[in-house]
């Protein structure tokens, strides 16, 4: 389980690493006071889309980089 404020790059990186290792991840997203169950890169992108717009581009670039390296599968 991860606690994420929607801003911490370290927590986002840990979530990506868990998903990249094929592990399901439960994330408490503090801006919404809600839990999200993440299984795929698309799940993570959905959660990232809820963040402040300035963080979305940074997170998407990192996710795409990890996916390109074959560490995280994104559905097309």
Secondary structure, DSSP 8 states (H G I E B T S, - for coil): -EEE-S--HHHHHHHHHHHHTT--EEEEETTTTEEEEE-SHHHHHHHHTTS-HHHHHHHHHHHHHHHHTTSS----
